[in-house]
Amino acid sequence: MALYTFKKEKENTLLIFDIGNGSVGGALVRKIIDKEGVTSLKITASERVEVPLKERVNFENLLKNISKATGVVAERLSQKTETRNFLMAYAVLASPWHASRTKIITLKKDKPFVFTKKIQDEILAKEMAFFKNEISAKNSDTPHEFSAIESNIINISLNGYNTSAPFDKEVNEASLVIYLTVSQKRVLGAIDDKIKTFFPRTDVSFHSFPLAYFVAIRDIFPQKNDFLTVDVSGEITDVSLARGGILIETHSFPLGRNFFFRRAALTTGKTLDQAMSLHAMFTENVLSKKDKDEFAKAISEAKAEWLWSFRKAIADLSGNLYTPGEIFLTADNDISNLFTSWISEEEFSQHSSHQKFNVISLLSGSKNAGNDQFLDIIALFAQKFTEKRC
């Protein structure tokens, strides 16, 4: 017998989508409330579709392939549920499908004033307008418009003290940490259309993966305030800095999982498919000595190039301040151990007070860890939103 009746399925199940740049994942997530009234989300079905790995990639072809993969994932999920209409679908965008910024806004007056929701909303609207104009100016060579998808308050302090209930308080100073995200309208439209082809009456809420990642870490490891997140996706690596419990900034560079296989193919003179097979055999230690040595050379070359970009990213993020010693890493299962070893074995003392990073598995502290860490993170993120709505 099903845990919920057909009538209640719409209310107790939501959809999540991981809109990456090398693949698209999706899941049906069931809301469960225990005897103590505590809400949790459980992934009941999931799908992931890989985008074909090509020797070269460009934005237009990548968007076309990602849009197509989203449709395939949505269709497969629709075949695993009795209803097509859910209250909400959370679509979380990886790079390059969004642009994000964290900004600290401080209001300080000589005389006390009452901080209200209206003041907060006016600040958010003003900063989002500035951000959209700036992004549009930087992308003046493209006619495509940008839409706001996230305008979040990460932290509010009144007279120097953090608070979760800031409104209608008389203060002399209010400081807001805001997180803003925009995306091209055509990107959002393409994803929205594919999802609604199979779930026509479901509202799609768009978010960025760096924020989802940060929120998940904050939820699982509330004691950790200073850390880096590294998301090695198909085409891009995102490195984000959190300091003092605040998501400060994200830097990206175009060397992800697919870069490794392209470099391995180039070094060994093999095709991309052959390079991927060689990597699997290398990991299983079943290659001949000649092939093993040749592939080890390919790994060494890829490692040097990726680490150079990684060092630059953390140097740009940290500036003249220290770099946190702990890193949360997400990567596809086939290359996760490889990138973990690259980071943890290297010395980065020139950027920090420590010599080596401690690479942490985010889901080691999660009770809902599955085989797809990206979907697990998004499920944790979605849970925070459903709690706010309840």
Sequence and secondary structure as in RCSB ss.txt:
>XXXX:A:sequence
MALYTFKKEKENTLLIFDIGNGSVGGALVRKIIDKEGVTSLKITASERVEVPLKERVNFENLLKNISKATGVVAE
RLSQKTETRNFLMAYAVLASPWHASRTKIITLKKDKPFVFTKKIQDEILAKEMAFFKNEISAKNSDTPHEFSAIE
SNIINISLNGYNTSAPFDKEVNEASLVIYLTVSQKRVLGAIDDKIKTFFPRTDVSFHSFPLAYFVAIRDIFPQKN
DFLTVDVSGEITDVSLARGGILIETHSFPLGRNFFFRRAALTTGKTLDQAMSLHAMFTENVLSKKDKDEFAKAIS
EAKAEWLWSFRKAIADLSGNLYTPGEIFLTADNDISNLFTSWISEEEFSQHSSHQKFNVISLLSGSKNAGNDQFL
DIIALFAQKFTEKRC
>XXXX:A:secstr
  SS HHHHHHHEEEEEEE SSEEEEEEEEEEE TT  EEEEEEEEEEEE    SS  HHHHHHHHHHHHHHHHH
HHHTTSS S  SEEEEEE TTS EEEEEEEEEEEEEEEEE HHHHHHHHHHHHHHHHHHHHHHTTTS   EEEEE
EEEEEEEETTEE S  TTEEEEEEEEEEEEEEEEHHHHHHHHHHHHHHSTT EEEEEEHHHHHHHHHHHH TT  
SEEEEEE SS EEEEEEETTEEEEEEEES SHHHHHHHHHHHHT  HHHHHHHHHHHHTT S HHHHHHHHHHHH
HHHHHHHHHHHHHHHHHHTTS   SEEEEEE HHHHHHHHHHHHHS  GGGSSSSS EEE GGGG SS  S HHH
HHHHHHHHHHHHHH 
